[in-house]
Amino acid sequence: MTDNQKGETMKALITTLLIALSATAANAAEPKPYGIDITNKDSVGASVWITVYNFVGDIGDNACLQPGQTISFHDYMTGPAYTVRAEVKQNRDCSGATYSDLSTVVGGNDKVEMSRSATGTLWLENKGDGTDKDANPLTTVSMRNNDTSGHSAWVTIYNTVGRIGDSGCVRPGNKKMWKNYAPPFKYNVRVEVKQNEDCSGGNLEDTDMSVPSQSGVELTVDGSGYFHLNQKK
């Protein structure tokens, strides 16, 4: 079996697991009013066409998000992981060409913001669910950057055979999740703390931690300027 075939088999198993768990949860209790909140904070006034994909990859919702607007998409459970796609459009009514196409993985109660940095880079970022628990969905590995000194983190996740599975930049105050990481295996998360907010510049720290699926790591900095990496369940 090739690596691609193994990957497709694993995704199929994960999808089956999520459907079974979701059905069990639905039968066990009445659904709670969870929702995904998405805010357009673009400083130059670009509109965004938002698409929310459910845990099997089908379109769950979509809408045009204008500058300064927040849209809440309801009836999303907290167990599975969802994908939010943001197509930044040419015109305020979401017509015209797409000049940037962003996406991020979220839980069913997370808040997402799209913003533009001083250098003009667009960011679609997961702010978490606003609670201390900030739970991780099934089959995800996450990284939360709680560094208060303004440093970003370049994150690399290695799969069970030591190959790179995913990577990405996590700016201060944000959370990033990657999906299709099956239990009960552990995955190595490498965190390179960067000089600047956009993951540019040299490394200030290079550390790693092995965590199981539905878990992650949290970066903090103490009063003496030392960085700490802790497991976040």
Order of alpha helices (4+ residues) and beta strands (2+ residues): alpha-beta-beta-beta-beta-beta-beta-beta-beta-beta-beta-beta-beta-beta-beta-beta-beta
